[in-house]
């Protein structure tokens, strides 16, 4: 069940990392397919793509995700 209130920003950050970790482990988790966005300052346009969350290392604060090679990057 989602937590409704956090006493500190650190507590919220900890909770978010654990949500991401869980999503990387459960294929049917709703957060396993996040949308990653970048911004092109030359065209002033955002570029969004859906990726697959594969691995989350909470200790090192690293996220590995895959994208389809056929899609524009």
N, C-alpha and C positions, 0 to 999 in steps of 0.2 A: 504494500500500500504506500502511495507517495506521502512523503512528509509534507505537512502544510506550513510549518514554521521552522526557521533556522535561527539559532541564537548568534551565530557568527558567520562571516563569509567563508571562513575555513571549513566550517561544518557543511555548508552548502556545496563547496568545491569537492569535498570528500564524497558526499552523496552523489554528485554528478559523475565523478570518475567511476564509482561503483555501478552506476546505471549503465555507463558505456561498456564497462567490463562485462556486465551481464548480457548486454546486447551482442557483444562479440562471441559469446558462448552459446546463445540460443538462436537457432535459425529463424524461429517464428517471432522473435522479439520485434516490436514496432520500431525500435531505434536501430535495427541492423542495416537499414538502407537510408543513411542520412544524405542530405544534399550539401555538397561542398561548393562554395562560391569563391570566385576570384574577380578582380576588377581590372579592366584594361584602361589605364589612364589615357592612352592615345585615342581610343574610340569612345571613352567615357561610358562604357557599357559593362554590366556584370556578366559573368559567364557561370552558369550553374550546371551541375551534373550530379546525378544520383550515383552513389558509390556503395560498395558492400564493405561493411565493417568486419575486419578479419581478426585483429589482435589488439588488445589494449594492455599496456604495461603501466600500471598505476604508479609503481615506484619511480620509474624513469619518466613518467608523463609522456608516453609515446602512444600514438594511434597508427595502426596500419590499416589501410583500406585498399580495395581493388576497384578498378573501373574497367569498363569494356573498351578493348583496344580499338574497336571500330568507331567509337564516339569521338566527336571533336573535343579537343582539350583546350 
